[in-house]
Amino acid sequence: DAGVTQSPTHLIKTRGQQVTLRCSPKSGHDTVSWYQQALGQGPQFIFQYYEEEERQRGNFPDRFSGHQFPNYSSELNVNALLLGDSALYLCASSFLSISGNTIYFGEGSWLTVV
Amino acid sequence: KQEVTQIPAALSVPEGENLVLNCSFTDSAIYNLQWFRQDPGKGLTSLLLIQSSQREQTSGRLNASLDKSSGRSTLYIAASQPGDSATYLCAGASQGGGADGLTFGKGTHLIIQP
């Protein structure tokens, strides 16, 4: 049973560019959430997708956007990259209809903005 | 707004010791609390999930407790081993399935000395 998979694992972008990160949820899961983890910090919630729509959003600017596809996979897009966007981006999946279910995380995508 | 604090920020102990990691949260209306392990440069691995109606959960050498009234959770690690060295994060959910996003602490960086 494949867990949560993310791509790419590492990437370097220049300030002002745009980036797309991808996530495939754990088999059977219908909900995908994205988190940003800066060095030495806990992950911060960006947003969550369910039934191809953004359900909840954390305190992140509109430069951060996403999409969920019919197969439940998801993309995170960040426009006009800033140096401060350098972080580990984590994707998490869960099954929304089951209360109290465990949330599973992928290995993350390391983004460096130079 | 939920805030999660973890103490201590770092801990170094000899192999074989029993140890306790602490997590405190500000909103007692917590739905569940989850403990994660993160190895350097890696994603998060779920260790234990405690529902708000539960007092504790156990898995092998790990035991996690939850006291909603005091806003505290502890992770107890018995007979620590060098392989337990990692960062341990606790996260609270205000809705089932992490629907509004998990709120994380900054983690406790644990080193077990051989």
Chai-1 contact restraints between the chains, C-beta under 6 A:
chainA,res_idxA,chainB,res_idxB,connection_type,confidence,min_distance_angstrom,max_distance_angstrom,comment,restraint_id
A,Q41,B,K106,contact,1.0,0.0,6.0,A-B,restraint_1
A,G42,B,L89,contact,1.0,0.0,6.0,A-B,restraint_2
A,G42,B,F104,contact,1.0,0.0,6.0,A-B,restraint_3
A,G42,B,G105,contact,1.0,0.0,6.0,A-B,restraint_4
A,G42,B,K106,contact,1.0,0.0,6.0,A-B,restraint_5
A,G42,B,G107,contact,1.0,0.0,6.0,A-B,restraint_6
A,P43,B,F104,contact,1.0,0.0,6.0,A-B,restraint_7
A,F45,B,G101,contact,1.0,0.0,6.0,A-B,restraint_8
A,Q56,B,D100,contact,1.0,0.0,6.0,A-B,restraint_9
A,Q56,B,G101,contact,1.0,0.0,6.0,A-B,restraint_10
A,G58,B,G101,contact,1.0,0.0,6.0,A-B,restraint_11
A,L90,B,G43,contact,1.0,0.0,6.0,A-B,restraint_12
A,S94,B,G97,contact,1.0,0.0,6.0,A-B,restraint_13
A,S94,B,G98,contact,1.0,0.0,6.0,A-B,restraint_14
A,L96,B,G97,contact,1.0,0.0,6.0,A-B,restraint_15
A,S99,B,G96,contact,1.0,0.0,6.0,A-B,restraint_16
A,G100,B,N32,contact,1.0,0.0,6.0,A-B,restraint_17
A,G100,B,Q51,contact,1.0,0.0,6.0,A-B,restraint_18
A,G100,B,G96,contact,1.0,0.0,6.0,A-B,restraint_19
A,N101,B,G97,contact,1.0,0.0,6.0,A-B,restraint_20
A,T102,B,S46,contact,1.0,0.0,6.0,A-B,restraint_21
A,T102,B,L49,contact,1.0,0.0,6.0,A-B,restraint_22
A,I103,B,G98,contact,1.0,0.0,6.0,A-B,restraint_23
A,F105,B,G43,contact,1.0,0.0,6.0,A-B,restraint_24
A,F105,B,L44,contact,1.0,0.0,6.0,A-B,restraint_25
A,G106,B,G43,contact,1.0,0.0,6.0,A-B,restraint_26
A,E107,B,K42,contact,1.0,0.0,6.0,A-B,restraint_27
A,E107,B,G43,contact,1.0,0.0,6.0,A-B,restraint_28
A,G108,B,G43,contact,1.0,0.0,6.0,A-B,restraint_29
